[in-house]
């Protein structure tokens, strides 16, 4: 139920790339690189692909077929990571994020994680209704 945060400072290849895709928050250093080289081993990277559903399908197909490494800025543009910072600022950036998150109410953190994973996959009207019901439930719970 807790958000999973990945921090990438070097190369994230194959399963490492999938771990990044499966995380809730991904922060990459500017020198980070990503690729899916499984096809060179005669393996379709379907397991990795299942964790990369937030990546643009065309970008994902290009990564798989070309097996080229992409840089951190490209990973940001495709949705693989959420933020790129100077590599020297990775620890400071993550520490600040964790400190901020420690100030939040745990049920709200869990609700946001679940809503992003499930609520955002629905049609806009249902997502809006679910958002209202979820907010009302959170605001009326016993603390």
Buried (B, 14 or more C-beta within 10 A) or exposed (E): EEBEBBBBBEEBBBBBBBBBBBBBBBBBBBBBBBBBBBEEEEEEBEEBBEBBEBBBEEBBEBBBEEBEBBBBEBBBBBBBBBEBBEBEEBEEBBEEBEEEBEEEEEEEBBBBBEBEEEBEEEEEEEBEEBBEEBEEEBEEEEE
